[in-house]
Amino acid sequence: MKQASAACILPIILGAVVIFAACSSPSASYGSRSRVAQWESRYHDARLGQVTPWQLLREVGIKVDLIPAGTHGRRIYRPMRPTYITIHSTQNYTGNAYNHALALKRGALRATKRRGGNRIGYLTWHFTVQQDVAIQHLPCREQGEHADFDGPGNNKSIGIEMCEHRGNDIGLTIDKTARLAAYLMHTYGIPLSHVVPHYHWPRISPHVRDPHKNCPHFLMDGGRPGPTWQWFLRRVHFHHSRLVPGPARSLG
């Protein structure tokens, strides 16, 4: 998931909710083909037609719930021209998108601020997606703190977290994330080759043992991008290819 060591497990007690912000190795083994087939069984691509950007955004179901400007992870304004989209997974089996939004607004996701590590003392990212909603936490033209400390993953990429809480359909969450990525590609002129997993960004720091995170773990094969990640990129391309000319709403 995010930094802290860009993604080490970070327990946060938020009311009665325990949030674990992480992106480490999965405890269970997934078969690439079987899991993809299971996810695809939830899709109905034959029913989907062309859409305007606005219609695709409605399919995503964006809910804007920003971290207040001037507070916590947005205490300092850090502008960005996004040229990448970075995909994460929360590996939090109790916290949904609304829990993460609340934690971010309260400044509950703290990280040690230090040279060669987190730059602002907080974890932040742009969107959290679950099967029925995508919540926006940061404007897309502001930097997050979710990938690689002072590298291009933070300085140039829009961060998207996928929820894994019990009861959430991972297959539908993945497809909603693909739609969101397709919309962001269209709106900000980002090519498909710049849609990358958290794994893509090495965290160069004396405080980090393994520079590449197995994240998003359920889209990795053997802890790194492989056939499952390529399948996800095809989902993004599929939704991007549905787009026809029309107005697009900027997301900041």
Buried (B, 14 or more C-beta within 10 A) or exposed (E): BBBBBBBBBBEBEBEEBBBBBBBBEBEEEBEBEEBBEEBBEEBEEEEEEEBBBEBBBEBBBBBEBBBEEEEBBBBEEBEBEBBBBBBBBBBBEBBBBBBBBBBBBBBBBBBEEEEEBBBBBBBBBBBBBBBEBBBBBBBBBBBBBBBBBBBBBBBBBBBBBBBBBEEBBBBBBBBBBBBBBBBBBBBBEBEBEBBBBBBBBBBEBEBBEEEBBBBBBBBBBEBEBEEBBEBBBEBBBBBBEBBEEEEBEEBE
